[in-house]
Amino acid sequence: MALGMPPRAGLSYALTSTALRRRATPRLLARSCKGMRMTYFVTGATGFIGRHLVANLLKRKGTIYCLVRKGSMEKFEQLKEDLGADDKRLVAVTGDLAKAKLGVSPAMQKTLEGKVQHFFHLAALYDLSADAESQQVANIDGTRNAIGLAELIRAGCFHHTSSIAAAGLYPGVFREDMFDEAEDLDDPYFRTKHDSEGIVRRECKRPWRIYRPGIVIGNSQTGEMDKIDGPYYFFRLIKKLRQTLPPWMPTVGLEGGRANLVPVDWVAAVMDHIAHKAGLDGHCFHLTDPAPRRIGEVLNIFARAGHAPQMTMRLDARMFAFIPQSIRGALGSLPPIKRFTQMVLRDFGIPRAILKFINYPTRFDSRETERALKGSKIKLPKLEDYAWRIWDYWERHLDPDLFVDRSLSGKVKNKVVVVTGGSSGIGKAVAQKVASAGAIVVICARGEEELAATRKEIEEAGGICHTYVVDLSDLASCDAFTQRVIEEHGSVDILVNNAGRSIRRSIALSYDRFHDFERTMQLNYFGALRLIMGFLPTMSERHKGHIINISSIGVLTNAPRFSAYVASKAALDAFSRCAQAEYSDLGINFTTINMPLVKTPMIAPTKMYDHVPTLTPEEAADLVVQAIIERPVRIATRLGLFASILYALAPRAYEIIMNSAFRLFPDSAAAKGMAGRPELEQPTNEQIAVAALMRGVHW
C-alpha cells in the first residue's frame, strides 16, 4: 500500500484523509474500495443499455449519479420508480452531452470530486439513419466532454461504451486489441463510433476500459426493447409473409453476412462484472456472440417465433458480386427500379442504409471477454431460446402498425366525401358511417325524396350532408354535378362510385335487348368515369385524393347471366388500373372493391336471392370504410381471388364449373319478360347448397 504503511492503516488513511486521497492513484482507490460502498457516475442512464446497467449497479452498495438533461427529468423519475430506488441511491445531475464538462455545475463538480470510482459513459447516438452532424455532436463531442468531466472530478476508471461499428467493415476477424486496422469508415455512424473510441485511447488520462457490444436487441427474459433497430427492421416483412402465406409454405430469401446479436440484459451484466474486476484497465472487450449466425438464419429464427413461413432456399448475397459495381449502380438508378425499391423499403419501414450491411464481412474475437467472465456464471443465452419473447414484445409494443391511425375519423374528418347512389343500399350506409366520423358528405341520386330522407337521418345524428339530384346515366347531368360540387366545396377528397345498375339475364334472352348492354355501360362505366374525369384535375393540383369504385365479385368469377353488368364493371376496373399507373406519383389512390352479393333493392327482382347468403348494406359499407382507411389497390373476398387464380391456371376446367352452375340456375321471371309474376319454381336444395358453397357469387 501507499507510503509504506501497514495495509489496514493505509486503507483507513486513504479513505479518511483528503490530502492523501488527492495524491492516490484512481486505480488504488478502485482497488482499495473493493467490497465497500461505491460511487458511480453514469451518462445515458435513462437509455436502453443504461437502464439495465443501472439496475445491475443498484444491486451493489453505493450511490449512482446520473447525467440527465432538463427535458429528460421525467424519464429519470420513471426510471427511479421502475427500479424502486430512492433519492439517496439514484441522484440526478443536470447537464448536457454537448456542453463542456457535460454542462455539470461547479457546485456538483465539487460534490463529485474525488468520490467517483467508476465513470460509465454510455450516452451516444445509436442510429444508422441519423445525420452526420448529430452523430458528431453526440458521439465525438459528447465523449470528449465526458472525459473532460472525468478528469476534473478525478474519477477512478472511465468506462467507455463503444460498438462493433468501430471496426467499420473490416474483412475478417477483428480482435479486441485491434483498433487502427478498422476499414471502410465512410458511414457517419461507423466513423463517429471509431473516432470517439480513439479519443478515449489517446486523450483520456484516467484509467479506462472500452466495451464494444454487438447489435443489442431486447431483454432475453422479458423481450423489452426501446426502438426499432437491427433485425427488427425486417419484422414487418415477416409479419406480412405470415398474413399472406401459410407457415408451411417455403419461400426464397437471402443468406447474407453474419449478424452479431446480443440481448441487452447480458450486455449490462457483462459490463457490470468486468467493470468491477481488477487488473483490466487499458483493455477493450467485445461483448459479442462468438458464434454469430448468418442473416438468413436469424430471420428464420424470428419467422418461427412469429409463426411465419421460413426461407427454405436462401441465396447468398455475395453471388451478386460478380456483377460489376458500375452495372449494379446503373440498374439501381433506373427510375422504375429506384421507385419500386423506395416503395418496398418505405412500406416495410426498412432504412436504405441497412441494405449495405447485408453482406457484413466482420467477425469478432471475444477471448478477452471470455477470460474476464470465467467463473462468473454469466452465459450468453441462445437466440432460439428467447426469440419468441423478442417477437412477442415487438408485436405488442413496437410494431409500427400499432401507431397508425386506423380510425375512420382520422381519415375523413372535415374532408369532402362524395357518395353516388347515396340515398339507399350500400351508398346510404356508407354516407351514414363517414358522416358519423366527421366527414362533409355529398350524396347524389335521382330520387329527391329519398335524398331528403337520408339527409334528415344524417343531420339528426349530428352529421353534415349535402344532397344533389343527379342522373348519372346523363353525361350532361354528371358534368353539372361535378362543377357544382367544386364550386360549393372547393375540392373532393374521396369519391365513392357506388351507383350502378345490374341486369341478370342470359345472353340467349338478350339477342334483341342490346339496350341492356348500353344502359349498364352508360351508368356503371361512363357515368362513373365522367365523375372521375371531373374531379381528377383538382385532385391532381392538390396532390391528394382517393377514388373508390364499387365493382363486383362477378368480374373475378366471370358470373354467367351477368355479361352486361360484369362487362361494365370490368371496364371500370381496367380504367382504374391504367389511371393508377399515371397518377401514383401525384398522391392519388384508386381502390377497386369487388363486392360480393349484397341484399339491396337492385337484386330484389331475383327472388332466389332471398334464399342465399348475402351481405347487408352495413356489412358492405364496412368494406368501403376499410378501403378509406387502408387505401389498398383492391378489396376482394378469398373466394373471388381463388376463382380468378383458378381461371388463370385452368381456364377450361373453370369453364366447366361455371357452365354447370349456369345450367343449374334458371333465368328469373323478370329476365324472361314476365315481370310481376311469381317465380315458376322455388329454389331447389341443390341450388341453395351451391349458392351457399360459393358464397357471395351472383348466379
HUKA-V476646 format. One record per residue. PHI is phi in degrees with one decimal (999 if undefined). OMEGA is omega in whole degrees, 0 to 359 (999 if undefined). D_LAST is the distance of its C-alpha to the last C-alpha in Angstrom with 1 decimal. Layout:
PHI_OMEGA_D_LAST + PHI_OMEGA_D_LAST
//
This chain:
999_187_98.3 + -71.5_171_99.6 + 61.4_176_103.3 + 71.6_179_104.5 + -75.5_171_103.8 + -59.3_185_102.9 + -52.9_185_99.1 + -68.0_179_98.8 + -64.4_179_101.1 + -60.8_180_99.4 + -63.5_181_96.0 + -63.3_182_97.3 + -66.3_180_99.0 + -63.1_182_95.9 + -86.6_186_93.9 + -112.4_184_96.5 + -95.8_179_98.3 + -63.8_183_96.7 + -62.2_182_99.2 + -69.2_180_98.5 + -61.1_180_94.7 + -71.9_180_94.8 + -90.9_184_96.8 + -72.2_179_94.7 + -76.0_178_91.9 + -58.1_181_88.3 + -66.0_178_87.9 + -61.9_180_90.8 + -61.0_183_89.3 + -62.6_182_85.9 + -75.2_185_87.6 + -69.5_182_90.1 + -92.0_182_87.4 + -58.0_179_85.5 + 81.6_180_84.5 + -109.3_184_85.5 + -68.0_183_83.7 + -106.6_172_81.9 + -125.7_184_81.0 + -119.4_170_78.0 + -126.3_185_76.6 + -129.6_169_73.0 + -96.5_182_71.1 + 73.9_183_67.3 + -65.6_180_67.6 + -89.1_177_64.4 + -76.6_188_62.5 + -66.3_178_60.3 + -67.7_182_63.1 + -57.9_181_65.7 + -60.8_180_64.2 + -70.9_177_64.2 + -65.0_179_67.7 + -59.1_178_69.1 + -60.3_177_67.6 + -70.4_181_69.6 + -65.2_180_72.7 + -66.2_177_72.6 + -74.0_178_73.2 + -98.6_177_76.6 + -78.1_175_79.5 + 139.4_181_79.9 + -114.4_181_78.6 + -116.6_175_75.8 + -91.9_184_76.1 + -119.2_176_72.8 + -71.7_183_72.5 + -135.9_172_70.1 + -71.1_180_69.2 + -57.6_182_69.5 + -74.6_182_65.8 + -108.2_183_65.0 + -62.4_179_67.2 + -64.6_178_64.2 + -63.7_179_62.8 + -65.8_179_66.3 + -63.3_177_66.4 + -67.2_177_63.1 + -61.4_179_64.4 + -59.9_180_67.4 + -64.9_181_65.3 + -63.7_183_63.0 + -91.5_179_66.0 + 67.8_182_68.0 + -99.1_177_71.0 + -99.9_184_73.6 + -67.7_180_75.4 + -83.2_181_78.2 + -86.4_184_76.1 + -124.6_187_73.7 + -117.5_179_75.3 + -83.1_175_73.6 + -117.4_182_75.6 + -70.5_180_74.4 + -171.8_183_74.2 + -150.9_182_72.2 + -58.4_186_71.6 + -84.2_184_72.2 + -102.5_178_75.7 + -58.0_183_79.1 + 52.6_178_79.9 + 60.7_177_76.3 + 69.4_181_77.5 + -75.1_184_79.1 + -65.2_178_81.8 + -56.3_180_85.5 + -63.5_179_85.8 + -70.1_176_83.1 + -58.2_180_84.5 + -67.2_179_87.7 + -63.1_184_86.0 + -83.5_189_84.3 + -57.3_176_87.3 + 76.6_185_88.5 + -104.3_188_86.2 + -83.8_178_82.9 + -82.7_183_83.0 + -132.1_179_79.5 + -109.4_181_77.7 + -97.4_178_74.0 + -107.8_179_72.4 + -111.6_185_68.6 + -62.5_180_67.6 + -169.9_178_65.9 + -105.3_180_62.7 + -102.1_185_60.4 + -152.8_181_57.7 + -65.1_185_57.0 + -91.5_181_55.2 + -70.5_181_58.1 + -73.4_186_60.2 + -62.1_183_63.5 + -65.0_180_65.7 + -63.2_180_64.3 + -69.4_177_64.8 + -61.8_182_68.3 + -66.4_186_69.2 + -73.8_189_67.7 + -85.3_184_68.5 + -91.9_180_71.7 + -61.2_180_73.4 + -61.5_179_72.3 + -65.3_179_73.9 + -62.3_179_77.1 + -68.9_178_77.3 + -66.1_178_76.7 + -62.5_179_79.5 + -60.2_178_81.7 + -69.1_179_81.3 + -60.4_177_81.8 + -65.4_184_85.0 + -64.0_183_86.2 + -92.2_178_85.7 + 55.4_180_87.0 + -65.4_183_83.9 + -67.6_181_84.5 + -139.7_180_81.6 + -97.6_181_79.0 + -101.3_184_75.6 + -104.5_177_73.3 + -91.6_178_69.6 + -96.1_182_68.6 + -166.3_174_65.6 + -64.9_176_64.9 + -63.1_179_63.9 + -63.2_179_67.7 + -83.6_184_67.6 + 65.1_178_65.3 + -113.4_181_63.6 + -64.9_181_66.5 + -85.0_180_65.6 + 133.5_182_66.8 + -92.0_180_68.2 + -104.5_182_69.6 + -84.0_180_72.3 + -70.9_179_73.4 + -91.9_179_76.7 + -97.3_177_75.0 + -147.6_182_74.5 + -65.7_182_75.8 + -76.2_181_73.9 + -54.7_182_70.6 + -130.1_175_68.7 + 51.9_181_66.0 + -102.2_183_66.4 + -66.6_180_64.8 + -64.9_183_62.1 + -55.2_181_63.6 + -67.0_179_62.6 + -60.9_184_64.3 + -64.2_183_67.3 + -69.5_176_67.9 + -68.5_177_67.6 + -67.1_183_70.1 + -66.3_180_72.5 + -66.6_176_72.5 + -66.5_178_73.4 + -62.0_178_76.1 + -62.6_178_77.6 + -62.4_183_78.0 + -64.4_187_79.7 + -93.3_192_82.0 + -107.9_184_82.7 + -77.7_181_82.5 + -91.7_175_86.0 + -84.1_172_84.8 + -57.2_183_83.9 + -138.0_173_80.2 + -138.8_184_77.4 + -119.3_180_74.1 + -121.1_178_70.7 + -114.6_177_67.9 + -71.2_173_64.6 + -76.1_177_61.7 + -75.4_186_58.2 + -81.5_178_58.3 + -114.5_189_55.1 + -66.8_180_54.5 + -66.1_184_56.6 + -70.3_180_56.2 + -95.4_184_56.6 + -119.3_184_54.3 + 81.5_185_52.2 + -57.9_177_53.6 + -146.5_185_53.4 + -104.4_183_54.1 + -161.2_175_52.2 + -82.8_182_49.8 + -159.7_175_52.0 + 52.9_184_52.2 + -65.7_180_49.4 + -60.5_180_47.7 + -61.3_183_46.5 + -99.1_183_44.1 + -68.1_179_42.7 + -66.1_176_39.8 + -64.1_178_38.8 + -62.2_180_39.0 + -64.8_179_36.8 + -64.0_177_34.2 + -62.6_179_34.2 + -63.8_181_33.8 + -72.6_187_30.8 + -94.5_188_29.1 + -123.7_174_30.2 + -68.6_185_31.0 + -63.5_180_34.7 + -84.9_183_35.2 + -73.1_177_33.8 + -71.4_179_36.9 + -131.5_180_37.5 + -110.0_179_40.1 + -146.9_180_42.8 + -105.1_178_46.4 + -84.4_176_49.5 + 73.5_179_51.9 + -80.1_183_55.3 + -96.5_180_56.6 + -101.5_183_55.6 + -92.4_184_58.5 + -101.8_177_57.0 + -138.8_180_59.1 + -76.3_187_58.3 + -63.8_181_60.1 + -66.3_176_61.8 + -68.5_179_63.4 + -58.4_181_64.6 + -64.2_180_66.2 + -65.1_179_67.9 + -66.0_179_69.3 + -60.1_180_70.7 + -61.5_182_72.3 + -66.8_183_73.9 + -66.0_181_75.2 + -60.7_184_76.5 + -99.2_179_78.7 + -97.1_185_80.0 + -75.0_171_83.5 + 81.4_183_84.5 + -116.4_180_81.3 + -62.8_179_82.2 + 79.7_182_81.5 + -107.2_176_78.7 + -117.8_186_75.0 + -128.3_176_72.3 + -88.7_177_68.9 + -90.7_190_66.5 + -133.8_176_64.1 + -84.7_181_62.3 + -68.0_180_64.6 + -130.4_183_61.6 + -68.8_180_58.8 + -97.2_176_55.4 + -71.7_185_53.6 + -57.4_179_50.8 + -60.2_179_48.1 + -68.5_178_49.4 + -60.9_180_49.7 + -64.5_177_46.1 + -67.0_177_45.0 + -61.9_179_47.0 + -73.4_176_45.3 + -64.3_177_41.9 + -64.8_179_42.7 + -64.5_180_43.9 + -95.4_179_40.6 + 57.1_179_38.4 + -110.8_177_37.1 + -61.1_179_36.9 + -102.3_179_40.3 + -80.3_182_41.6 + -68.9_178_42.1 + -107.9_181_43.4 + -115.8_180_45.8 + -85.0_178_47.2 + -69.2_183_50.8 + -60.8_180_50.9 + -68.8_181_54.4 + -67.3_179_53.0 + -81.9_182_52.1 + -68.1_180_55.8 + -68.8_177_56.5 + -78.4_181_54.7 + -54.4_182_57.5 + -58.1_181_57.4 + -63.8_179_57.6 + -70.6_178_54.4 + -61.1_179_52.5 + -65.6_180_53.8 + -66.4_179_52.7 + -65.1_181_49.2 + -67.2_181_48.9 + -90.0_177_50.0 + -63.7_185_47.4 + -50.6_181_45.3 + -62.5_181_41.8 + -67.5_181_43.1 + -63.2_180_45.2 + -67.0_179_42.4 + -63.2_179_39.9 + -61.8_179_42.6 + -61.9_180_43.4 + -63.5_181_39.7 + -63.3_180_39.3 + -62.6_180_42.7 + -65.9_183_41.9 + -63.9_181_38.6 + -97.7_177_40.2 + 68.7_181_43.4 + -100.5_178_45.6 + -66.6_182_48.8 + -60.3_182_49.6 + -61.1_184_53.1 + -71.1_185_51.9 + -65.8_183_50.7 + -74.1_178_54.2 + -103.6_177_55.0 + -59.3_179_52.3 + -100.1_183_55.2 + -54.3_191_57.8 + -95.2_192_60.9 + -101.5_170_63.2 + -117.8_189_64.0 + -120.8_175_66.4 + -78.7_184_69.4 + -130.1_184_70.0 + -68.2_177_73.1 + -60.1_180_75.1 + -64.7_181_72.5 + -62.7_178_72.3 + -65.3_181_76.1 + -66.9_182_76.1 + -89.8_184_73.5 + -57.6_180_75.2 + 83.6_184_75.9 + -88.0_184_73.8 + 67.5_176_70.8 + -89.6_183_68.5 + -117.3_177_65.8 + -75.3_180_62.9 + -69.7_179_59.7 + -76.8_183_57.2 + -56.5_183_54.1 + -64.9_181_51.7 + -80.9_181_53.3 + -126.1_181_52.5 + -58.4_180_49.7 + -64.4_178_47.3 + -70.8_178_49.4 + -61.8_181_49.4 + -63.7_183_45.6 + -61.7_180_45.1 + -65.5_179_47.6 + -60.7_184_45.9 + -67.3_182_42.4 + -88.8_189_43.8 + -127.5_189_46.3 + -116.6_181_46.2 + -53.2_182_42.6 + -54.9_180_42.4 + -65.3_179_38.8 + -68.2_187_40.5 + -104.1_176_42.3 + -80.5_178_39.6 + -71.4_182_38.8 + -102.2_177_35.2 + -83.2_178_35.4 + -65.2_181_33.5 + -62.9_179_36.8 + -65.6_181_38.4 + -99.9_189_35.9 + -121.3_185_35.7 + -58.5_180_38.9 + 64.0_177_40.6 + -105.9_181_38.2 + -87.7_180_36.4 + -119.5_179_32.6 + -98.4_179_30.7 + -123.8_177_27.3 + -84.3_185_25.5 + 63.2_187_23.6 + -86.8_182_25.8 + -94.1_180_26.2 + -159.2_174_23.1 + 56.4_183_20.1 + -60.5_183_20.0 + -58.8_180_23.0 + -65.8_179_25.1 + -62.2_177_24.7 + -64.9_181_25.6 + -58.7_180_28.5 + -66.3_181_29.8 + -67.8_183_29.7 + -72.5_177_31.5 + -67.3_178_33.9 + -67.1_178_34.9 + -90.9_175_35.6 + 100.2_180_38.1 + -80.1_170_36.3 + -91.8_189_37.2 + -90.7_174_33.8 + -119.0_179_33.1 + -118.8_178_30.2 + -138.9_178_29.3 + -168.9_180_27.2 + -85.9_185_27.9 + -87.7_182_28.8 + -66.3_182_32.4 + -66.0_179_32.4 + -63.4_177_29.3 + -61.7_181_30.8 + -62.7_180_34.1 + -65.1_179_32.7 + -65.7_179_30.9 + -61.8_180_34.1 + -62.5_180_36.1 + -61.3_182_34.1 + -66.5_181_34.4 + -68.1_177_38.2 + -65.4_177_38.9 + -85.3_178_37.5 + 95.1_181_40.0 + -94.9_178_37.7 + -112.9_183_38.3 + -142.2_175_35.9 + -118.4_184_36.3 + -117.7_178_34.2 + -141.9_176_33.8 + -83.9_186_32.4 + -141.0_171_30.5 + -104.3_186_28.3 + -71.8_174_26.5 + -85.2_178_25.6 + -106.9_186_29.4 + -64.0_178_31.0 + -64.7_178_34.4 + -65.3_177_33.1 + -62.8_181_31.6 + -63.8_179_35.0 + -63.9_180_36.9 + -66.3_181_34.7 + -63.0_180_35.3 + -64.3_180_39.0 + -65.3_181_39.5 + -62.3_180_37.8 + -66.6_179_40.1 + -64.7_187_43.1 + -90.5_183_42.6 + -123.0_176_41.3 + 85.2_182_42.7 + -164.2_177_39.7 + -120.0_179_36.1 + -89.7_182_35.5 + -135.5_175_31.8 + -114.7_177_29.2 + -108.4_178_25.7 + -82.0_185_23.5 + -105.9_184_21.0 + -59.1_180_20.8 + -167.6_179_17.9 + -128.2_179_16.0 + -120.5_177_12.3 + -127.7_177_11.4 + -102.3_182_8.3 + -157.9_179_10.1 + -68.1_182_10.6 + -64.9_180_13.7 + -62.0_178_15.6 + -92.3_184_15.5 + -113.5_182_16.6 + -57.6_181_19.8 + -105.7_181_21.9 + -126.9_180_19.9 + -61.5_181_21.0 + -65.3_175_21.5 + -58.7_181_17.8 + -71.0_181_18.2 + -66.0_186_21.5 + -74.3_175_20.8 + -68.0_178_17.8 + -66.3_182_20.1 + -62.6_183_23.1 + -85.0_188_21.8 + -70.3_181_19.5 + -107.7_186_21.8 + -66.5_178_25.2 + -63.5_178_25.5 + -63.7_180_24.8 + -63.7_180_27.0 + -62.6_178_29.8 + -68.6_178_30.0 + -59.3_180_30.1 + -65.2_179_32.9 + -76.8_184_34.7 + -96.3_182_34.9 + -60.1_182_35.3 + -56.6_181_39.0 + -71.3_176_40.2 + -62.4_180_38.1 + -64.4_179_39.7 + -62.6_183_43.2 + -87.6_182_42.7 + 56.9_173_41.2 + -164.7_180_38.4 + 163.2_182_35.0 + -141.6_180_31.4 + -115.5_182_28.4 + -113.3_180_25.0 + -107.5_177_22.0 + -80.4_178_18.7 + -101.2_185_16.2 + -138.5_173_12.6 + -61.7_179_11.2 + -61.4_178_9.3 + -66.1_180_12.9 + -86.7_184_13.5 + -97.5_183_10.5 + 56.0_187_10.4 + -62.6_175_6.7 + -67.4_182_6.9 + 72.4_180_7.2 + -122.3_184_8.2 + -59.9_180_11.5 + -66.3_182_13.8 + -66.6_182_12.5 + -63.2_179_12.2 + -62.2_180_15.6 + -67.0_179_17.3 + -71.7_178_16.4 + -64.6_178_17.4 + -62.8_179_20.6 + -67.3_177_21.4 + -60.8_181_20.8 + -64.4_178_23.2 + -60.6_182_25.7 + -60.8_180_25.8 + -64.8_179_26.6 + -68.1_182_29.3 + -65.6_180_30.7 + -60.0_178_31.0 + -64.5_181_33.2 + -87.5_188_35.5 + -114.8_184_35.7 + -63.3_180_35.7 + -87.6_179_39.5 + -108.4_177_39.6 + 75.5_181_38.1 + -109.3_182_34.8 + -110.6_173_31.5 + -116.2_177_28.0 + -125.7_176_25.1 + -106.4_177_21.4 + -108.0_177_19.0 + -82.2_189_15.5 + -68.7_173_14.2 + -75.3_184_11.4 + -62.5_181_9.6 + -122.1_182_12.7 + -79.3_180_13.8 + -130.4_177_15.5 + -57.2_183_16.5 + -65.9_182_14.2 + -99.1_184_11.1 + -56.2_181_13.6 + -60.3_180_13.1 + -92.7_187_9.8 + -65.6_179_11.7 + -59.7_182_9.2 + -67.9_175_8.8 + -70.9_186_12.5 + -112.9_182_12.1 + -120.8_181_10.0 + -64.8_176_11.8 + -139.9_172_12.0 + -82.7_170_15.0 + -83.6_176_17.7 + -57.0_180_19.1 + -68.1_177_22.1 + -67.4_177_20.4 + -65.1_179_18.7 + -63.5_177_22.2 + -62.9_176_23.6 + -66.4_177_21.8 + -67.3_177_23.5 + -60.8_177_26.7 + -58.9_179_26.4 + -63.5_180_26.1 + -63.3_184_29.2 + -73.5_188_31.2 + -94.2_181_30.4 + 51.8_177_29.6 + -76.9_176_27.5 + -71.3_183_26.2 + -147.5_169_22.6 + -124.0_181_20.8 + -149.7_176_17.7 + -75.3_179_16.4 + -63.3_179_17.7 + -63.8_178_14.4 + -62.7_179_13.7 + -66.5_179_17.3 + -62.2_180_17.2 + -63.2_181_14.3 + -67.5_178_16.5 + -68.7_180_19.5 + -61.4_179_18.3 + -65.6_180_17.4 + -68.3_183_20.8 + -85.7_184_22.6 + -140.0_185_21.0 + -60.7_182_18.9 + -67.5_178_19.4 + -62.9_180_18.3 + -66.0_178_15.2 + -59.8_180_14.5 + -63.5_179_15.0 + -61.9_184_12.5 + -70.8_178_9.6 + -65.8_178_11.1 + -62.3_178_11.3 + -66.8_179_7.7 + -60.1_180_7.3 + -71.4_181_10.2 + -74.2_183_9.3 + -104.4_182_6.6 + -81.3_172_8.9 + -67.4_179_9.3 + -76.5_177_10.5 + -61.6_180_14.2 + -63.7_180_14.5 + -66.3_180_12.8 + -87.2_180_15.4 + 82.3_180_18.2 + -115.7_181_18.7 + -59.5_179_18.3 + 93.9_178_20.2 + -86.5_176_19.8 + -69.6_178_18.3 + -62.1_182_15.3 + -66.7_181_16.9 + -138.1_170_15.6 + -80.7_180_14.7 + -57.8_178_11.8 + -79.3_177_13.6 + -60.9_179_14.7 + -63.4_179_13.1 + -64.0_181_9.5 + -64.0_180_10.7 + -64.4_179_12.4 + -65.5_179_9.7 + -63.5_179_7.6 + -70.6_179_11.2 + -64.8_180_12.2 + -104.1_187_9.7 + -59.2_175_10.4 + 92.1_181_9.2 + -80.7_177_6.3 + -76.8_177_3.8 + -122.4_999_0.0
//
